[in-house]
């Protein structure tokens, strides 16, 4: 193969796929290498939840990130003639008095009003929720697998996709980028957790976390809302749902485990006892590319300006990637500055 492109992109998770889409929209040519590893995006729940954690915290850039994510997924839905982002309210079970007090504080803050119902609701009998439930707004989930499949087909049609094992030693970075006969102005690594093996970016402070997810089927009819009870529950249809995810920073592998399964099933049975008899359809595991300071790594290598990274979105990829793809494209094409808090050069090699 002999070919010249603007950008060689490594990894076809959500980061590499959306970034490729944004670059192509701007008239750039790309060649994406899917490195034959199942990535976290392919099993991810794709959950978008504006208010998270025990302290009910709103992401500090939420009012920028969320409209951009919705706009991007709507644009992709129109282009591919299918829905990718499913917007649904989320019921959150208050698990202790601290969460109840924090909820009472948050509903006094105007910044939270469009994301959080002010009324504390009694839980339906099916839920074990003695302190009640609150309803979160502007929540939903991305059908990540469907979107990645469509973007893969889109790139294939442009002859801009290649599925092969990427070997770092095959990359020549002197002067122009050259890999297996393909020359490019820059290579952008969007490898997820595999970045810890990248010889040019392994100095970055990743703090990886394994997550396991179950897909189950039940005889009972499921409520349509998303549910947050420390873990999450996403109804796929009236009888099938997904629940997750575990968080393991020690056993960093992609093997589904009995411990992960039992952890999820126990939490489910404690919260919704009638789902204790649900049958397992699928049990999946992967590794989130989370970072030490919880911010992504975006930018150029401090020494080699033709090497770049777009990674580290962790569990918030569905929310963050659309905006930061556009942000990075503006830097690549027009030298717009990268925000310091996400610039990969905040960690020097």
Secondary structure, DSSP 8 states (H G I E B T S, - for coil): --EEEEEEEE--SHHHHHHHHHHHHTT--EEEEE-S---HHHH---EE-SEETTTTEE-TTHHHHHHHHHHHHHHHHHHHTS--EEE--EEEE--SHHHHHHHHHHTTSGGGTTTB-SS-B---TTS--TT-EEEE-S-EEE-HHHHHHHHHHHHHHTT-EEES---GGGEE-SSSEEETTEEEEEEEE--GGGGGG-TTTTTS-B--EEEEEEEEE-SS---SSEEESSSEEEESSSSEEEEE---BSSS-S----HHHHHHHHHHHHHH-GGGGG-EEEEEEEEEE--BTTS--EEEE-SS-TTEEEEE--GGGHHHHHHHHHHHHHHHHHH-----TTTBGGGS--
